[in-house]
Amino acid sequence: MIDMTQIMKRLNNNSGFTLVEVLVAALIITAGLIAYIMTSGNVVGQNTQSKKESVATTLAQDKMESIRNTALTVSLTDADTLDSPTESSGTWTATTGGEVIDAEGDTGNADSIYTRTWTITTDATLTNFYTASVTVSWDTSKTVTLDTLISQ
């Protein structure tokens, strides 16, 4: 036979969680998840900007190397007053406004988000030295600029 006192003890057992405890735990978990999601979104955005800055630095280095290599065989004197000067067969011409390029340095693509400009100027203090400056800009307000001295 079933003992009624044992049944009553089981029914009056208060072990477990109350509704308030469950709601507080759910609130804490929700707050933690929201903080995690917000932080993750910020990290992804920072990674994107960091990648663009790395690409811009590489594009600036590529142009700087091109200028250095040109300086090995061609005088930089005539490039002094030109906007983003380019050389062909010993003649310097301006590339007004620089060039709009993609992450690989190619022009004319739909992915061209970088604008690369450069100057070559005679150094004011050192004889036979030129200052080369390359600037790569993107996202309307972000820029990377590299400067170097080239001797001839």
C-alpha positions in Angstrom: 0.0 0.0 0.0 1.1 3.5 -0.6 2.1 5.5 2.4 0.4 9.0 2.3 3.1 10.7 4.3 5.8 9.8 1.8 3.7 11.2 -1.0 3.1 14.4 0.9 6.8 14.8 1.6 7.6 14.4 -2.1 4.9 17.0 -3.0 6.2 19.5 -0.4 9.8 19.1 -1.5 11.1 22.6 -2.4 14.3 21.6 -4.2 14.9 23.1 -7.7 14.8 26.6 -9.1 12.2 29.3 -8.6 10.9 31.3 -11.5 12.8 34.4 -10.3 16.1 32.5 -10.3 15.5 31.2 -13.8 14.6 34.7 -15.1 17.7 36.2 -13.5 19.9 33.5 -15.0 18.3 34.1 -18.5 19.0 37.9 -18.1 22.6 37.3 -17.2 23.1 34.9 -20.2 21.4 37.4 -22.6 23.5 40.3 -21.4 26.7 38.2 -21.9 25.6 37.2 -25.4 24.8 40.7 -26.4 28.2 41.9 -25.2 29.9 39.1 -27.1 28.0 39.9 -30.4 28.9 43.6 -30.1 32.5 42.9 -29.5 32.7 40.4 -32.4 31.2 43.0 -34.7 33.8 45.6 -33.6 36.7 43.1 -34.1 35.5 42.2 -37.6 35.3 45.9 -38.5 38.8 46.6 -37.2 40.2 43.6 -39.1 38.7 45.0 -42.3 40.3 48.4 -41.8 43.6 46.7 -40.8 43.6 44.7 -44.0 42.9 47.8 -46.1 45.8 49.7 -44.4 48.2 46.8 -45.0 47.2 46.7 -48.7 47.7 50.5 -48.9 51.1 50.2 -47.4 52.1 47.5 -49.9 50.8 49.6 -52.8 52.9 52.6 -51.6 56.0 50.4 -51.2 55.4 49.0 -54.7 55.4 52.6 -56.2 58.4 53.6 -54.1 60.3 50.6 -55.5 59.3 51.6 -59.0 60.6 55.1 -58.5 63.9 53.8 -57.0 64.4 51.4 -59.9 63.7 54.2 -62.5 66.2 56.4 -60.7 68.9 53.8 -61.4 68.7 54.5 -65.2 66.9 57.9 -65.6 67.6 61.3 -64.1 64.9 62.5 -61.7 65.5 66.2 -62.4 62.6 66.6 -64.9 60.2 64.9 -62.5 60.6 67.6 -59.9 57.5 69.8 -60.6 55.1 67.1 -61.9 52.1 65.7 -60.2 52.6 61.9 -59.9 55.2 61.8 -62.6 55.8 58.8 -64.9 58.7 58.1 -67.1 58.7 56.7 -70.6 61.8 56.6 -72.9 63.5 59.2 -70.7 60.6 61.7 -70.8 58.7 62.5 -67.6 54.9 63.3 -67.8 52.4 64.1 -65.1 49.7 61.7 -64.1 47.3 64.4 -62.6 45.6 63.1 -59.6 47.6 59.9 -59.5 46.0 56.6 -60.2 42.9 54.7 -58.9 43.9 51.1 -58.3 42.7 47.9 -56.7 44.4 45.8 -54.1 46.7 44.3 -56.7 47.8 47.6 -58.1 45.7 47.3 -61.3 43.7 50.2 -62.7 40.3 50.4 -64.2 38.6 47.7 -62.1 35.3 47.9 -60.3 37.3 47.0 -57.1 39.6 50.0 -57.4 39.2 51.7 -54.0 42.7 53.1 -53.6 44.1 56.4 -55.0 47.9 56.5 -55.2 49.7 59.8 -55.7 53.4 60.5 -55.6 55.9 63.4 -55.9 59.6 63.5 -56.6 61.3 66.8 -55.5 64.9 68.0 -55.3 66.1 67.8 -51.8 66.7 71.3 -50.4 69.8 70.5 -48.3 71.5 67.5 -50.0 73.1 67.8 -53.4 72.1 65.2 -55.9 69.3 63.8 -53.6 65.6 63.7 -54.3 62.8 63.2 -51.9 60.2 60.7 -53.1 56.8 60.7 -51.4 54.0 58.2 -52.1 50.5 58.6 -50.6 47.8 55.9 -50.9 44.2 56.9 -49.8 41.0 55.0 -49.4 37.6 55.3 -47.7 37.7 59.1 -48.3 39.7 59.8 -45.1 42.3 57.1 -44.6 45.8 57.5 -45.9 49.3 56.0 -45.8 52.3 58.0 -46.8 55.9 56.8 -47.3 58.8 59.1 -47.8 62.4 58.4 -48.8 65.6 60.0 -50.1 67.0 58.8 -53.4 70.6 59.8 -54.5 71.7 60.2 -58.1 
